[in-house]
Amino acid sequence: MAVEEKDAVVIGAGFGGLYMLHRARGLGLSTVAIERAPDVGGTWYWNTYPGARCDAESIVYNYSFDPELRQEYQSRWPERYSRQPVILDYARDVADRLDLRKDIRFDTTVTRASWDEDSRTWTVETDAGDPIRCRFLISAVGCLSDSQVPDLPGLSDFRGEWYHTGRWPHEEVDLAGKRVIQIGTGSSGVQSAPVIAETAGHLTVLQRTPQYCIPAFNAPLTPELIDRSLDRIGQLTARLAQGPVGRFWEMFGTKRTFEDTPEKREAYFEQLWNTAGGAFSMGYVDTMTDPAANEAASEFVRNKIRSIVQDPETAAKLLPSYPIGTKRQVIDSGYYEMYNRPNVSLEDIRANPIDRITAEGVRLADGRLIEADVIVFATGFDAMTGPLFGLDIEGTDGRTLREAWAEGPQTYLGIAAHCYPNLFLLTGPGSPSVLSNVIVSIEQHVDWLVALLRRLQEAGVDRIEAAEDAQASWTEHVTDTADETLWPQADSWYMGANIPGKPRVFMPYLGGNAFYQGEIDAVAAKDYEGFEFDRTDAELRTA
Ligand code: NA7
């Protein structure tokens, strides 16, 4: 078997992989990216379900590393929140402009990676031919790429069609006039249901946990809207630049909930409802830390639900009880309004769970059969660790990441792991990742990593590993930061709670990008404190 030699292998050709590939070339590293899809785009390649769009604003959900490209695109985004095909086209355009495709192996899945201490290289095996040996292995697999269809009895008996939102066919799926069951009401389900309801004969939504949805107020992106958004972003950036900057939940608000009179509070919540989108539950600085403050925000949204949904019984089923913001904040376009349509109904499957799937549809515990032509699984992902475990990466102690992280992910700065030398995890567990505009997190990690790789090149270092104690204290810091807030209280995918048997650990870092930047810059300034450097001929430094 021939072995191909490269300096670096990047896994994934979404926004993380594309930017990493571009910057690795700049370092003069021979680099190849491995991508299981037939095209670039990552999550934006796979998530083609009806209504799929980004929940970060278009003018900031794009790369900033090339200001001219950003400027050029600013007037090209059609809407305030871009639809999936628009974002996929952008990723394709970037790949073409930077001539990245020639170094991407499409339709190729990484099946295993193992470290060889003698050569100080990773051997990366794929399902498409010879292995690749490389000095540096960089995961850009994303946090939400391992889609999950629940293990429900009887699915193979179902005579209709079924789809998962994260693996939706790229061909048109005609739902017109059909009886559709949708399971799941996270961001994907809240986006898809109103669009499906427009043409379906009947849509039945099976809800396990209700959501607090904040309206997106999506609209064509006019120059006025761009100015307003830029102004808001400018104010936030200026505030963060003043430092010392707060953590994620302290970035947006400045005052505390009960500093305001009830009237002022109601008016402020109304203003947030109309403008804040995903930042609603951070409008006040204490919403995510003080249960009483959170309850005030939660109740405001519950009242909105009561006022929008006409049928009181349906409205009651839609009222969440956990603290707002502790599950991923969903922003919607007409989700609650959809329940006023005659062709939509809601089932509370917490109270009356799914018994099984049958040939005709879904049978509930009370014996009722809901017949369907199509079942849509909007049931989410094995978030953050799932995509990494799928790579079957084996470390110096012979343990795979799945084994090493059996009690929860252990990383240093969310980008490196002890026993996994020369492996880097872009937007890995323990970094801000999903609690940010993820393109900002990607650029942050890639830029920081490029500086580190340059340092290694200059010093002739061929092995770098996160020290065990540095990893332990970072992991504790991630948990302690989460424990200052209400986030760990919810059964969310941040906590691994959506996957049976997954350890209950808060995985992303709540520091927020600005605070986190200060922390990783400080590590770099101390010549990468917490990492052990090594070179083949002589030891350079051990931290
Ligand atoms: P999410 O946010 O994980 O939502 C999945 C939904 O599916 C959620 O309502 C789940 O209920 C529900 N679910 C999951 N498993 C089951 C089973 N077994 N039975 C019934 N219902 C189930 O995934 P999305 O794709 O919507 O969004 C993921 C992220 O992508 C999103 O946050 C954005 O960042 C982009 P639960 O709440 O767990 O009770």
Residues whose N, C-alpha, C, O or C-beta is under 5 A from the ligand:
A	BS01	NA7	L144 P150 I183 G184 T185 G186 S187 S188 G189 R208 T209 R328 A378 T379 G380 F381 D491 W493 N498
